[in-house]
C-alpha cells in the first residue's frame, strides 16, 4: 500500500510511472536540455513557463539561461561537458517538471555544494506536499527537515522517527551524527 492505494500486478505499471529516481550516478542520455528535462513526462502544461519554474527550483536556470542556445543547447554523450552537480540538477529539474508522485533520491545531492543542496531540499519540501520523497543519504545537514527518518545500519532498520526523536532515543544515531557532522 502507498497513500491508501493497494499496489498489485494490475496497477504496477501505473505505479512505476509515478516514480522518479535520481542516484549519485547520473545518466542523462543525449539531446537538448529541454528534451532531457521533459524525458518521460506525461505532463500537459505551458511548456516554457514550466521548464523555467522546474529549472529554478533545481538551481540550474541561471546556468541554462547563460548558454547561447539556452534550453535548445544540445547535450551529448550523457553530459560529458557538464559537472556532476549540473547533471544532478538537470535530473532534479526533470522531477520538478514531471507529475511524479514519488521521488527517490539515492545520494543524489552528494556532489552539490552545501548552499545549493540546502536550497534544493527546501524546494523539495515545498513541492512534496502531496508527494512521497525518499532520501538515501549520509549527509546530516538536511535530515532535520524531514518528517520521518528510517535509520538503517548494515541493512537493518535500527531506528525510526524524526531527527530529534532519534537523537533522544538512539545511541547509534548519535554516533552517526557525530561521525558525519550536524
Phi, psi and omega in degrees: 000142173216124183052045179063015177254124178286128179261120177215184184300333183288335181234017182297318179298315179298318179300311181297328179293343180263012181250131169251132181236128179229124180247176177291338177263092187282143171229117183261331192080198177229155182150188177286161177303318179301314181295321180295317180291320184280349185308125176080356183277135176256006184293137176247112179197179178296102189304308185297314180296318182289324175298316180297314180298315181298319181285332175291318179297329181264009174063032180237358184301312183300318178301311181296317183295336179273354176283146182304320182257009177046238183290346178269004177296130181277131176247116182251169175045049177058032174075036183298339179272000180256152174287163178299321179295322177295321177297315180299319181292326175295319178292325175293324175298323177300317177297311181298329179285325187282176175254022180302139178263348182231129177238128175244118178251112181254091185055034189282352178244011186292343181259009181262153174291160187298322180296314180295317178300316180298315179297316179298316180296318177299319178294321177296318181295319176297320184286333191278008184319311181245024183235161176256125179240121178248123183242121172259120185205155167256355181281133183270331191316315188252003183301327182298340186277348185265148183294320187218134177243130171255110184267118185245133178228125180051040176082003180242142176287119183243356178193150181211132179153188176276176186303310184296320179298314180295323177297322181284330192252345189231114175295324179297318177296319178298321177296318178300313181297318179294322181292316185260359174085142179262000000 
